[in-house]
Amino acid sequence: MPVRDVFKISRKTFFNPTGWLGYELIKSQFRATWGIIKGLFIPEKPAREETFEQALVRLNLTEDAIQETAKTYQLYALIFLVLGACSFSYSFYLLFYHGSFAGWLLALSVTALLLTQALRFDFWRFQIKHRKLGCTLQEWWHGKVNNQEGPSA
């Protein structure tokens, strides 16, 4: 075995900034993070296209079960809304009385999560009330602004 192969000395032995900085690891982490972020903004294609009535038949749901589910979703939305308001108030308590900027940011993050859940359940209730699957947020918003509850004509 040649001595040259035993002592592999090259320029990277003494000068390898990409190895020192972990360039390949940073590049792979950036690609993974970018893939996750990109996946958040591309909506998934629905597994099946069906109307509200077709979904009722497929799932064997009765009108009473649907109304009970709508009431449950409304209750969940209200609970999440109240918890979000409490968290929002608590965030400013942390900021002004304890001077905790990190606590304020964390409580605002919790508030955003709670309000997102409130929107989700109220949106589902809206779809049940209007008997339409695949409503958009714009339809939900206009339904709320115009106070159009119940099946739309």
C-alpha positions as CSV (number, residue, x, y, z in Angstrom):
1,M,0.0,0.0,0.0
2,P,1.5,3.3,-1.0
3,V,2.3,5.8,1.6
4,R,0.3,8.4,-0.3
5,D,-2.9,6.4,0.4
6,V,-2.2,6.0,4.1
7,F,-1.6,9.8,4.6
8,K,-4.3,11.3,2.5
9,I,-3.4,14.9,2.6
10,S,-5.2,17.3,0.4
11,R,-6.3,20.9,0.5
12,K,-9.4,19.9,2.5
13,T,-7.2,18.5,5.3
14,F,-6.2,22.0,6.4
15,F,-8.7,24.3,4.7
16,N,-12.3,23.2,4.5
17,P,-14.8,26.0,5.3
18,T,-17.8,24.2,3.9
19,G,-17.1,21.3,6.3
20,W,-16.5,23.6,9.2
21,L,-19.8,25.4,8.7
22,G,-21.8,22.3,8.0
23,Y,-22.9,23.5,4.6
24,E,-24.5,20.2,3.5
25,L,-26.5,19.9,6.7
26,I,-27.7,23.5,6.4
27,K,-28.7,23.0,2.8
28,S,-30.7,19.8,3.6
29,Q,-32.4,21.5,6.6
30,F,-33.3,24.5,4.4
31,R,-34.8,22.2,1.7
32,A,-36.8,20.3,4.3
33,T,-38.1,23.5,5.9
34,W,-39.0,25.0,2.5
35,G,-40.9,21.8,1.6
36,I,-43.0,22.1,4.9
37,I,-43.7,25.8,4.3
38,K,-44.7,25.2,0.7
39,G,-47.0,22.4,1.8
40,L,-48.8,24.8,4.1
41,F,-50.0,27.0,1.3
42,I,-50.9,24.5,-1.3
43,P,-54.4,23.1,-0.6
44,E,-54.9,19.4,-0.8
45,K,-57.2,18.0,-3.5
46,P,-60.4,16.5,-2.0
47,A,-60.6,12.7,-2.0
48,R,-64.0,12.8,-3.5
49,E,-66.4,15.3,-4.9
50,E,-69.9,15.0,-3.5
51,T,-72.8,17.2,-2.4
52,F,-74.1,17.6,1.1
53,E,-77.0,15.2,0.5
54,Q,-74.7,12.6,-1.0
55,A,-72.5,12.8,2.1
56,L,-75.6,12.4,4.3
57,V,-76.5,9.2,2.5
58,R,-73.0,7.8,2.5
59,L,-72.5,8.4,6.2
60,N,-76.1,7.3,7.2
61,L,-76.8,10.6,9.1
62,T,-80.2,11.7,10.2
63,E,-81.5,15.3,10.4
64,D,-81.4,15.2,14.2
65,A,-77.8,14.0,14.2
66,I,-76.9,16.9,11.9
67,Q,-78.6,19.5,14.0
68,E,-76.9,18.1,17.2
69,T,-73.5,18.3,15.5
70,A,-74.2,21.9,14.4
71,K,-75.1,22.8,18.0
72,T,-72.0,21.0,19.3
73,Y,-69.8,22.9,16.8
74,Q,-71.4,26.2,17.8
75,L,-70.6,25.4,21.5
76,Y,-67.0,24.5,20.7
77,A,-66.6,27.7,18.7
78,L,-67.9,29.7,21.6
79,I,-65.6,28.0,24.1
80,F,-62.6,28.6,21.9
81,L,-63.6,32.2,21.4
82,V,-63.9,32.8,25.2
83,L,-60.6,31.0,25.8
84,G,-59.0,33.1,23.1
85,A,-60.3,36.3,24.6
86,C,-59.0,35.2,28.1
87,S,-55.6,34.4,26.6
88,F,-55.5,37.8,24.8
89,S,-56.2,39.6,28.0
90,Y,-53.7,37.5,29.9
91,S,-51.0,38.4,27.3
92,F,-51.4,42.1,28.1
93,Y,-51.4,41.3,31.8
94,L,-48.0,39.6,31.3
95,L,-46.7,42.5,29.2
96,F,-47.7,45.4,31.5
97,Y,-47.6,43.9,35.0
98,H,-44.7,41.5,34.7
99,G,-42.8,43.2,31.8
100,S,-42.5,39.8,30.0
101,F,-42.2,40.4,26.3
102,A,-41.6,36.7,25.7
103,G,-44.7,35.8,27.7
104,W,-46.7,38.3,25.8
105,L,-45.6,36.8,22.5
106,L,-46.3,33.2,23.7
107,A,-49.8,34.2,25.0
108,L,-50.5,35.9,21.6
109,S,-49.5,32.7,19.9
110,V,-51.9,30.7,22.0
111,T,-54.6,33.3,21.3
112,A,-54.0,32.8,17.6
113,L,-54.3,29.0,17.9
114,L,-57.5,29.3,20.0
115,L,-59.1,31.7,17.6
116,T,-58.2,29.5,14.7
117,Q,-60.0,26.6,16.3
118,A,-63.0,28.9,16.9
119,L,-63.1,29.8,13.2
120,R,-62.7,26.2,12.2
121,F,-65.7,25.0,14.2
122,D,-67.8,27.9,13.3
123,F,-67.0,27.3,9.6
124,W,-68.0,23.7,9.9
125,R,-71.3,24.8,11.6
126,F,-71.8,27.3,8.7
127,Q,-71.4,24.5,6.1
128,I,-74.0,22.4,8.0
129,K,-76.5,25.2,8.3
130,H,-76.2,26.1,4.6
131,R,-76.0,22.4,3.6
132,K,-73.1,23.0,1.3
133,L,-69.7,21.3,1.3
134,G,-66.7,23.2,0.1
135,C,-67.7,26.7,1.2
136,T,-65.1,29.4,0.9
137,L,-64.0,31.7,3.7
138,Q,-65.5,34.6,1.7
139,E,-68.9,32.9,1.7
140,W,-68.6,32.3,5.4
141,W,-67.7,36.0,5.9
142,H,-70.5,37.3,3.8
143,G,-72.9,34.9,5.6
144,K,-71.9,36.4,8.9
145,V,-72.0,40.0,7.8
146,N,-75.4,39.7,6.2
147,N,-76.7,37.5,9.0
148,Q,-77.8,34.8,6.5
149,E,-78.4,31.8,8.8
150,G,-80.0,28.7,7.5
151,P,-80.1,27.3,4.0
152,S,-79.4,29.9,1.4
153,A,-81.9,30.3,-1.4
